[in-house]
Amino acid sequence: MTECSRYLAEAAGLLSAIEASGLEAAAAACIECIDRGGTIFFCGNGGSAADSQHFAAELVGRFRKERRPLRALALTENCASITAIANDYSYEEVFSRQLQALGRAGDMLVAISTSGSSPSVLRALETARTMEMGTVAFTGLRGMHFAALADAAVVAPAEESGHVQEVLLAVGHALCSAIEAACGARP
C-alpha cells in the first residue's frame, strides 16, 4: 500500500466513525434558526477560517441545488474589522466583537477549532451563549472541553490536525446539505 493509499484509507475510516447525533442536532438547530429569519455565523482560524467562509458561501450561494439564498456569514471575511479589533483590543476579541455588533438572540454560531483551544473561537462561543444565540462546535478529539461548551457538537475522531480538518470539511458539507434541503424551497 502506498503512502497516499494508506492516508486515504485512514481518512475514510475516520469519516465512517463520525457520531451522527451531534451533526443531526446541529442541523436541526440551524434549520430552526433560518426558519425564524435568523443568521448562521461561522468562525475559526487558519484552515478553519477558510472552512467558515466556504460553509457560509455554500448557504448564501448554493450547495447542491438551485434555491433562495440563506442567511449566513463568516466572521473571518472582513480583514479590516479583524485587524482593527485585534489592534485596538486583542486578537481574542476578533470574532466576539463582531458577534456583539451583528448577532442577536436566536441566531447561531458554528465555531470551528481543530484543537478546541483557540482563544478567539472560545471567546466567540462564550459571547454567543451570553447573547442567547445557539452554538455548535466542530473540533477534534483534543477539543472535548470545547465541544462541551456548545449546545451541539461534532467531534472528529482524530487528533492529527489534517485528519480532523478533512472530517470537519465533510461534516460542514453535510450540515449545509441538511440546511439546504430543509430551507431552500421555503420563501
Secondary structure, DSSP 4 states (H G I P E B T S, - for coil): --HHHHHHHHHHHHHHT--HHHHHHHHHHHHHHHHTT--EEEE-STHHHHHHHHHHHHHHS-SSS------EEETTS-HHHHHHHHHHT-GGGHHHHHHHHH--TT-EEEEEESSS--HHHHHHHHHHHHTT-EEEEEEEGGGHHHHTTSSEEEEES--SHHHHHHHHHHHHHHHHHHHHHHHTT--
